[in-house]
């Protein structure tokens, strides 16, 4: 999962655009030291986002910003099976 672009927003949020969904913006918010998907401004030009896709987005974003160790400690953590 590759990050195409990102921008910082208010209150610590970060907005990401991922390579597989170039027309959709994913807003992530910080919680307990890591980032999670808060909302997606999905475009009908992009494929539908599944729960597995959300987890891969979170993993990629947390690796990118350096919060992967905190993300790994969360209760429902599972290593993404096939990172792109």
C-alpha positions in Angstrom: 0.0 0.0 0.0 1.7 3.2 -1.2 0.9 6.7 0.0 0.5 9.0 -2.9 0.3 12.3 -0.9 -0.5 13.5 2.6 -1.3 16.8 4.4 -1.6 17.8 8.0 -5.0 19.0 9.3 -6.2 20.5 12.6 -6.1 18.7 15.9 -3.3 16.3 14.8 -5.3 14.7 12.0 -3.5 13.7 8.7 -5.2 13.4 5.4 -3.8 10.7 3.1 -4.3 9.8 -0.6 -3.3 6.2 -1.4 -2.1 4.9 -4.7 -5.0 2.5 -5.2 -7.6 5.2 -4.4 -6.2 8.3 -6.0 -9.5 10.3 -5.9 -10.4 9.5 -2.3 -9.1 11.2 0.8 -8.6 9.3 4.0 -8.5 11.2 7.2 -6.7 9.6 10.1 -6.8 10.8 13.7 -4.4 10.1 16.6 -5.4 7.9 19.5 -3.0 6.4 22.1 0.1 7.2 20.1 -1.0 5.9 16.7 -3.3 6.9 13.8 -6.6 5.2 12.8 -9.0 5.9 10.0 -11.5 8.5 11.1 -13.3 9.0 7.8 -13.0 8.6 4.0 -14.1 11.0 1.4 -14.7 8.3 -1.1 -15.0 9.0 -4.8 -17.1 6.8 -7.1 -14.1 6.8 -9.5 -12.2 4.6 -7.0 -12.8 0.9 -6.0 -14.8 0.2 -2.9 -12.8 0.3 0.3 -13.0 -2.9 2.4 -12.2 -3.5 6.1 -9.0 -5.2 5.0 -8.1 -2.2 2.9 -8.7 0.1 6.0 -6.3 -2.0 8.1 -3.6 -1.9 5.3 -4.1 1.9 5.1 -3.7 2.3 8.9 -0.6 0.1 8.9 1.0 2.0 6.0 0.3 5.4 7.5 1.6 4.4 10.9 4.8 3.1 9.4 5.2 6.3 7.4 4.8 8.6 10.4 6.8 6.4 12.7 4.0 5.3 15.1 4.1 1.6 14.1 5.3 0.4 17.5 2.3 2.0 19.2 0.0 0.6 16.5 1.4 -2.9 17.1 0.5 -2.7 20.8 -3.2 -2.1 20.1 -5.6 -4.8 21.2 -6.8 -6.0 17.7 -3.4 -5.9 15.9 -2.7 -8.4 13.2 0.2 -8.1 10.8 -1.2 -7.3 7.3 -0.8 -10.5 5.3 0.3 -9.0 2.0 1.7 -5.5 2.0 2.0 -3.9 -1.4 
